[in-house]
């Protein structure tokens, strides 16, 4: 018999254990990620479906209420998570429960961006048969995940992994070691502050925005302190010159944040940091190391071409996911969302900007 459960704090470990032991686990679907995003205006809703008492499917949904319109939107980053024991009947029941949840919360639609390769046509067909439609990714919806990544199979030996890297990457790892660069694991809040200072320096140099220190403090409490993530710091001549943040769930490790100082970049700390994280992932028994987002092209004129080449240099495989799919609960409001709400948001943003200038 199938049953649906809205998960609360007392069932945290049951939920996380199912996520991590599934064929496609993801840290963005863990209980803690919902807690982290709750501090940024999202409301987490966690649904678990069981068959005869055993979990077979789950989804962690982030809900955001739209101002004025009394409607909401659902987003499940890298969801859903379907277990090995979920048969077609269980999946039918699961999606019916998701639809009921969406309608009860006045949601316009659910957006997903599954951790599934684009060549899996059967998966895409299954989604479309269940009422999903491809999302454009250009409708103003924030927070979606990268469609293109590099992933590395880390089941070979360390010697085989090094041999499969591009010569320049392998040389830079050894150069950092010869120069005396050392890597250590962050142990306390002071180390977190050091990492954040380097991240601010990186953001100023490369022209991107970063979240507040409070966001990273919460990330530390929810993930790093519980062993679900780790911060690595590269040091040279007694000075922290680079840092990375990686997450672990199931058989995967993801590289999420990287930062480097303007000083001593010539000693190649970033290459050694990546190799250290790959070795850490192997020590956990993981089989995949995910370098996360890259451009969808190797075009040398692309502004992020350097990032593409850096990650490719480790012998990783370019991976394209199926992209975004929307499950529509209200066709009328979905039409407004796609065609009128973006215009409304642009107008209100311009009006707010003018008011700020006048003040």
C-alpha positions, 0 to 999 in steps of 0.5 A: 500500500502506498502512503504519502508523508509530509516530512517534519523535523522528527523524520529528518534522518529517515528522509536524508537516508533515503535521499543519500541511498538512492540511485541519483542522490543530491545534496540540494534535495536534503532536509538541510538544504530546505532549512538553508533556503528558508532563511532566504524567503523560500518555504520548504515542503518535503514529501516522502512516499512509502510502499508497505512502510518503505520509502520509494520516492521523495521530493524536497520542494521550495515554495515562494509566494508571489506578492499581490497575486496570492499564488505561489511557485514550486521549485525542486532543485535536482528533484525528484529522487526516485528509489530503486523500489519504485514501480510505475504504480508508485510513481503514478501515486507519487506525482498525484500526491505532488499535484495535490500538494501544489493545488492545496498551496495555490501553486501555479506550477512545479519546476524541476531540473533533474540530475539526468543526462540529456541523452536519456530520452526515456526519462524525458518521455516519461516526464512529458507523459506525466504532464511536464513541459520543457521550461524555457529557463528565460522566464525570470525564475531564479535559483535553477541549476546549471545545465552543463557540468563536468563530471569525473569518474573517480573509481580508477586508481589515483595513478590512473586519474592523474595519467588521464588528466591533461599534461598542464593540469598534472604539471600544475598540481605537482608545481603547487606541491613543489612550491610548498603549497599546503592544503588543510581542512577548515576547522572552525568559524575563524577558518570560515571567515578566512574563506569568506574574505578570499571569496569577497576578493574573488568576487570583486576581481571577477565581478560577481555577487556573493551571499552574506556571511550569515548565509555561509554561517548557516551553511557551516552549521547545517552541512560542514559541522555535520560532515555533509560538506567540507571547506579546504584552504590552500596556504603558502608561506603561512598565508591562506591564498585560496579556498573551496567548498564541497558537498557530499551526498551518497556516492557523489561529491560536488565542488560548489564554491571556489575562491582565490586571492590576488596574491601568489596565483602563480603557485597554482593552488587551485589545481592542488585544491581540486586534486585534494577534493577528488582524493577526499571524495575517493576516501568517502567511497564516492564514485563521481566528482562533480565540478558543477557549472560550465558554459555549454560550448568550448568556444575560445571567445566565450567569457568563461572559456578559461573555467571550461578548460580548467575543469576539462583539464582534470579528465572530466566528462562534459555532461548536459542534463535534461534541463528544466521541466514544468508541471503546471497546476493552473494553466491560466496563471501559468499563462500569466506567469509566462507572458505578463508577470515578467513584464509586471516585474520589470515595471515594478523593478524600474519604478523601485529603482527610480524611487531609490534615486529620488530618495 
